[in-house]
Amino acid sequence: MPRVARKVSTTKIYHVILRGNAKQDIFLEKQDYCKMIKEICNTKEKYQYELYAYCLMPNHIHFVIYDKKDNLSKHYKV
């Protein structure tokens, strides 16, 4: 059964989760976490969103963001 498309939030606040393929680790060293934080800072400036909270774990990431300019689909292209 196909997944139903998510609706756009009227508050523009989203809980975003990124996970490694097959639940594999995406952060292997401390340096990987630092690089991700740097990328978050770069995308915040470029796409103009506010980061309310984040949690980086070995195999996945959680973000709570306020998407000021409706650019959510552009933030985390891998």
Backbone hydrogen bonds, N-H to C=O, Kabsch-Sander energy under -0.5 kcal/mol:
donor,donor_aa,acceptor,acceptor_aa,energy
14,Y,65,I,-2.7
16,V,14,Y,-0.7
16,V,63,F,-2.6
18,L,61,I,-1.9
20,G,59,N,-2.4
23,K,20,G,-1.8
24,Q,21,N,-2.2
26,I,58,P,-3.1
27,F,58,P,-2.0
28,L,26,I,-0.5
32,D,29,E,-1.1
33,Y,29,E,-1.1
34,C,30,K,-1.9
35,K,31,Q,-2.2
36,M,32,D,-1.9
37,I,33,Y,-2.1
38,K,34,C,-2.0
39,E,35,K,-2.3
40,I,36,M,-2.4
41,C,37,I,-2.0
42,N,38,K,-2.0
43,T,39,E,-2.6
44,K,40,I,-2.3
45,E,41,C,-1.6
46,K,42,N,-2.2
47,Y,43,T,-2.9
48,Q,44,K,-1.0
49,Y,44,K,-0.8
50,E,66,Y,-2.4
52,Y,50,E,-0.7
52,Y,64,V,-2.7
53,A,64,V,-1.5
55,C,62,H,-2.2
57,M,55,C,-0.6
57,M,60,H,-2.6
60,H,57,M,-0.5
61,I,18,L,-2.6
62,H,55,C,-2.3
63,F,16,V,-2.4
64,V,53,A,-2.6
65,I,14,Y,-2.5
65,I,63,F,-0.5
66,Y,50,E,-2.7
67,D,12,K,-3.1
67,D,65,I,-0.6
68,K,48,Q,-0.5
68,K,66,Y,-1.3
69,K,48,Q,-0.5
70,D,67,D,-0.9
74,K,71,N,-2.3
75,H,71,N,-0.8
75,H,72,L,-1.0
76,Y,72,L,-0.6
77,K,74,K,-0.7
